[in-house]
Amino acid sequence: MRLQGYYKGIVALISLLLFAGCEQATTPSASSSFPYIPLSVGNWWIFDTRQIDSTGDIVASGYRYFDSTVTVARTIVDERPTFTLLSFWTDTSGQQVRVDTFVVALKDETFWIDSRHLLNRSQDLQLPLPEWIPVANFQVPDWRVEILRQHWVDTVDLGKNADFIVDSVAVTALRQGEEAVTFAERSVRALHFLYRVQLFGTLEMLDQRIPMTLDLQMHNWYAQGIGVVQARNELWARMVQPDGSFRRSFLGGEVQHLLRYAVQDGSNVVSKQTTGEGTW
């Protein structure tokens, strides 16, 4: 698979993580109400997605998209409530560039994602993920889970006679604490979670073979009664140098900020507009 396809495919996980949300099981049980991600049908969120550099600053000449996501259905699948969400991506001219569909479920204080929808959309990304992926737990302060660690073979085309030969993969998730995040010209308390995908292998370039790791780090900040107010994802490469030291290189990244939203929880309706940008 090509690196560009890999990056786009694996970053598609971000869209799922934002609205999906300690045990490692494969079948989450029933739950229907969750304060950190209100999932009532009709709730919606609009995000501003911008390209960033290695320092986390927005690239002025980089890409920009708006992501409008809405909960469209609630149903019972295998005796547990699940929610279907549609995400409409548009560029700065209002032109629609893609539409994503994904399904999430709740178990106790943990969000889960149905990985089948991700894999169906991302032909360049075929990670051997379990059907249900735990993403974020809001009850356990030191929550950490190893989702996947196994031998896995694939090839990433880096171009210019360079290939990355993957031999194993590791996927983990952990809660990193509570932080203040600026939203709607005010500071809100948000729980910070990190979802990490690491591919271990060897860079083959001309006659050289260099041990290398591709490291995707996806950060999400959840605010109670709102959902995700901020997200950031970065893709790094870590290579062994001839002297035995390591070099870390930035391959790409983006940041998402919540622009406005409308959520309903029972009879309570909250709507907050933070800017006139975005579409819905």
Salt bridges, closest charged atoms under 4 A:
GLU23 OE2 - LYS107 NZ 3.14
ASP48 OD2 - ARG64 NH2 2.79
ASP78 OD2 - ARG80 NH1 3.92
ASP100 OD2 - ARG98 NE 3.03
ASP100 OD1 - ARG121 NE 3.27
ASP108 OD2 - LYS107 NZ 3.82
ASP114 OD2 - ARG116 NH2 2.73
ASP114 OD2 - HIS117 NE2 3.85
GLU131 OE2 - ARG116 NH2 3.26
GLU146 OE1 - ARG149 NE 3.11
ASP157 OD2 - ARG2 NH1 2.62
GLU178 OE1 - ARG189 NH2 3.81
GLU179 OE2 - HIS192 ND1 2.83
GLU204 OE2 - ARG209 NH1 2.18
ASP215 OD2 - ARG196 NH2 2.63
GLU234 OE2 - ARG232 NE 3.01
GLU277 OE2 - ARG64 NH2 2.80
